[in-house]
Amino acid sequence: MQRLKVAVITPGSFVIPSPRSSSVERVIAHMVPLASHKLQAQIYGIKGAETPDHGDVDGIPCMRYTRGAGYIREVIADLKRWLPAVIDVHNRPAFAYAIREALPDRKVVLTLHSTTFIREPHLKRKDMGRILLAMNRIIVNSAYLGATVAADSPDAVRERIVINKLGIHPGDFLPRWTPAAEALRSARLDDFGWSGRRIVLYTGRLVPGKGVHRLLKALRRVVHTCPDVLLLIAGSAYYGHDRLTPYTAALYRQIRKLRLGRHVHFLGYVPHPALASLYQLADVTAVPSIEAEAFGLVNLEAMAAGVPVVASRIGGIPEVIQHGKTGWLVYPSRGEQEMADAIIRLLQQPGLRQQMGEAGLDEVRRQFLWQHSAQRWAQIITDCATE
């Protein structure tokens, strides 16, 4: 039987595949190939120096065009030639609407990864309902994101919202809790000069909404109880670049003011494949967000590595972390006492860390694999095509 033709449109910001892309491109690169037995997919992205104009992403054809204002026009021209039954546009409502206008007889799906591009300055509130009403489906990665979209939308939009939670490939991560993994971890810590240190890991962008300044406040309290603690900060303000920003400069000043110099180490931007080995070093992963995360893929990455998470009870994070089982969910507070207490408790109890870490890995295997995401996505696309 002929497979249904589906086009997957990336935002046009990063090359796909690339270790220096955003999470949007990673989701597409991991998920879409796993649905190839059901769907005839074709991916659209931008050109890059390291990639051919037309290549593939793990066996899925990938058409690449010049980044910039002309990107979506070139994509539309190719869509008119290929004529897929369904067009899935990721995280760019304006692109999805332009495609709907250009190909009115095709089914158009908008996959949202966050609220960023349905908010000003990217999308005016008065235009949101009109654009979302033009979509046949709106895929979101959490119930929180679905509720946020629905709250500002007409009833007809709410009926088209479907949830497809993200996934992980556990084979990319080496869980800590085996003798071999612990021996490797010990050797790597020794190589870095961090033997005897208890490691808290933060991975993500260095922007105010991610709350690293919160984590530093909590760390000051942690140090009093666990003087051997070391916070590793892997990330930068921009994907792929370590340029200093006012916020990162403020973090450095905060560290000096709190006298945390020997307890914090900045690793700068770390390409995604290299992050897996960092999780193996961690005793705890911290996710101190103060702005609502739609999902928070870093939580799954830590769980896949068998590392317990201390995360903000905000946005879609509680849909991933089971409080008291796979990690601790904390509220923002003055001085970050609750976050500090959760980190201290885990650092002081190796048995609890292992218990939570293993529970997190079990949860990933149970419901957060890319295979699960791909199966749901294929069904959503098929249902959309046949409605």
N, C-alpha and C positions, 0 to 999 in steps of 0.2 A: 504494500500500500504506500502511496506517495506521501511523504512527510509534509506537514504544514510549513509553509515558508514564513519565517519571522525575522525581521530586522531589529537589531539591538543597537541603539544610538548612544554613544558615550557623550559626556558633556563637552568634549573638545578642548579640555584643559591639559590633559596629560596623555602621553603615548601609552598605548596598550599593546602588549604587556610591557611592564616596566617595573623594576624594583623601587622606583622613585615616584610612583603614581599615588593618587589619593585612594581612599578605601572604595570609592565608587568603581574605579577601574578594576580593583582587585576582586570585588564581588562579581563583576561581569566575567572576568577571566577564569574564576574558579567555578562559577555556577553554570554558565551557558554550555560549555562543552559536555557537562554531565547529562544534559537533556538532548544530546544529538541523536540518540536512538529514536526519539519521538518527534523532534522538530528539525527542520532544515533551516538552521540559523545562519545569519551573516551579521558580522559586527562592523560598526563604523566608528572610526576614530581619526586622530590627527597624525600627520607625518612626523617622523623623528629621524635624527641623523643615524640612529642605530637600527632602524627598521625599514623594510622596503615599502613602497607605496601600496602594494597589495601583497599581503602575506597571510598568515593565519595565527590564531590564538588557540593553542592546544588542539589543532586540527580544524577549527572553525574558521572559514574564510573571513579575512579582515580587510576592509576597504579603508584606505587612509587618504585624507585630504588636508590641505593647508589650514593651519590654525588661524583663527581670526574671523572677521565679519563675513567672509565668503564661505566659511565651513558648512553651515547648514544649507546654503544654496546648492553646493556641490553634492551634499548628501541627498537632498531632495531630487536632484537630477538623476542620481543613480537609482533611487527608490522608484522613480517613474519608469526606468528601464527594467528593473528586476521585479517589481510589483509583488511584494510580499503580502500575505493575507493580513498579518498583524505587524505593527511597528511599535516597539517598546522603547520609549525615550527615557533616559535616566537623568533625573534631577534638574531638568531644564524645561519648565512649563512653557516658556516662550518658544522653544524649539518644537515642542509637541504641538502647539497651536499652529505654528507655521506649516508643519507637516499636514495637520488636519485640513488646513485651508487649501494646500496644494494637491492633496490626495483624498478628496472627500469620500470616496467609495471604499477606503481602507479602514481597518479597525486600528485605533491609536490608543496605546496604553502609556500612562505616565507612571514611572517608578520613582518615588520620592525616598531619599535617604536621610533627609533632615527637613526642618522648616525653613532653612535659609532662603531658598529660591521661591518660596510662596509668601515672602515678607518683603517690605520695602527695604532697600531701594530697588530690589530686583523685580518685584511685582507689586503694583499698586493694589490696595485693598479693593477698590471698585472694579478692578479687572479680574480678580481671583475667581469669582463665581462663573463668569463668562468662559474663562479658559478651562476651568475644571469641568464645567458642563459639557464641553466639547470632547472630553475623553470617554472612551468606552469602559476603561477600568483605571483605577488609581491604586497602585500597589505600594504598601507601606511596610516597614520592617518591624513595627511594634504596635501594640494596641494604643500606647500613648500617642504615637505619631498619627495614627488613624483618628483618634478622638480629637486631636488638635486640628487636623484638616477638617473634620466634620463640623467642629464648633463654628467655623467661619464660612460654612458652605450651605447652599440650598439642599433640601431633602433629597433631590434627585442625585446629587453628588455623593451623599452619604451612602446611598444604596450601591454605589460602584466601588467603594473602598474595600480592598481585601488585604489581609496581612500575610506576608511571607517573611518569616524570621530568617536572619542571616545564619551562616554556618562556619565551619572550620574544618580543616583537614588535620586530624591529630598526628598523622605521620610526619607533619612538618615540625613537631615539637617533641622533645625528649623529656618525659615526665621524670621528676626527681627521684621518685620513691623506689629505686632499685639499687642494690649495692654497686653495680657498674656505673649508674648515673651519678650516684653520690661521690664515687671515687673520681670521676671525670670533673665533677663540679669542684671538688676540693683542689684538684690540680690546677684548674683554671683560676680559681680565686688566688692560689699561691702565685701563679704567673703574673697576675695583676697587682700583687702586693696587698691583697685584701683578705688574707687568711685571718681567721678569728673574728671577722666582722659579720654582723647580722645585716642582711641586705633588704632594703625596701626599694622597690623599682617603680618608677613612673615612666610611661612611654606615651608620647603624644605631642601635639603642638604646644608651643609656649605662647599661649594667648590667654587673656584674662579669664575667659569663660571656662577654661580647663582647670582653673583653681590651684595652680601650683603654689601660689602665695599662701593659700590655706594650708597646704601640706607642709610648708616651711614653718608655719605657726605651730602646727601639731608636732613637728619634728623637735622643736625646742623642748617640748614637754617629754617626748620620748627619750631624748638624750639623758635626762635626769635619772631615768630608771634603767636605760639600756645604753650605757656610754660607748659601747662598741658599735652602735648602729651606723650604717652608711646608706645614704639615699643616692641612688643612681638615677639621673634624669636623662632620658634618651629622647631627644626631640629638638625642634627648633620652631621658630615662628612660621616658617614657610616650608612647604614640602621640597626637600632636596637642597635647601640652602641654610647656612648658619648665620645669616645677616643679623646684626644686633638691632633690636627694636627698643622703644622706650620701656615696654613691659619686661623684656629680658634684662635690660639694664637695671630696672627696679628690683628684679629678683636677686641680682648680684649684690645690690646695696642692702637688701633685706638680710641676706646671708651674713654680710659683714656686721650689720647691726645686731643680729641675734647670736653672733659668734659661733656660727655653724660651719666654718670653713673646712674643718677636718671631717665633717659628717656629710658633706654633699660633694658629689662629683658629676659635672656636666659632661655627657658623652657627645653632645651635638646631634645633628641629624644622623639617624641610623637607617639605611635601606631596609625595607621590610624583611627580606630573607634573613638578614643578620639579627633581627630582633628575637628570633626563636632561641638563639643561644643565650641571649640576655635573660630571658625568663627562667632558664635553668639555674641561673645564679641567685635568683631571688628567693627570699623567705616569705615575703609579702609583696603583692602588687597593690599600689594605691591609685584610685581613680577619684580625685577630689573635685569633680566638676561642680561649678556653681550655676551654669546655664544648662538647661535641660538637654540631655543627650537623647536622641531618638532611639538609639540602641546601645552603642558602645562596644564595638568589636573587640577592643582591648580586653574586655572582661572575658570573652570566650578564649582569647589567646592565652591568657593566664590560666584559665581552667584547663585548657588542653595540655598545658605544661605541668599541671598538678600543683599550681600555686594558689593559695587562698587570696581573696580579694577584699580589700577594705574600700568601699565605694560610696559615693553620695546617693542618698535615697531620693532620686530625682529622675524625671523623664522616664525613659524606657528601661533604665538600669535594673529596677526591681523585677522586671520580667525575665532577666537573665540570672541575676544573683539570688540565691535562696538564702535569706538572712538566717545566720546561725548554722547553716549546713554547708554551703560552698563559699561563704564569706560573711562579712559584716556590712550592713547598710547603715550609714550614719547621716544625721542632719547637720547642716552648717550651724556652727555655734561660735560665740565669742571665745577666742583663744583655741578653738578647735579641740576642746577637751574630749568629746566623744570619739573623734577620729584618733586622737592620741591613745586613748584607752584601748581601742580596738587593736591598734597596731602593737601596743605593748603586750596585750594579752597573747597575741599570736607569736610574737618574738620570744616570749617567755615559756611557751608551751610547744615544744617540737611535736609531741603526739597529736595535739590539736591541729597543728599545721598539716601534718600528714593526713589526718582524718578528713579535714576540709578539702585538701588538695585532691585526694582520691575521689571524694564525693563530686568535686567539680569535673574531673575527668569522666566519671561515670555519666554525669548529666550531659556533657558534650556528646558522648557516644550515643546517648539515648534520644536526643532531640535536636542537636545543633550541628549536624554534619552537613557539608555542602550537598551531599546526595539528597538529604531531606529538602533543602531549599530548592534544588533543581527539580525534584518531583512536583513540588507545589507550584513552582513557576510554570512548568510545562502544562499542568492542568489548568492553571489560570488562563494561559494563552490559548489553549485549545477551547476552553469554554467561551472565551471572548470571540473566537473566530466563528463559533457555531450558534451564537445567540441570535 
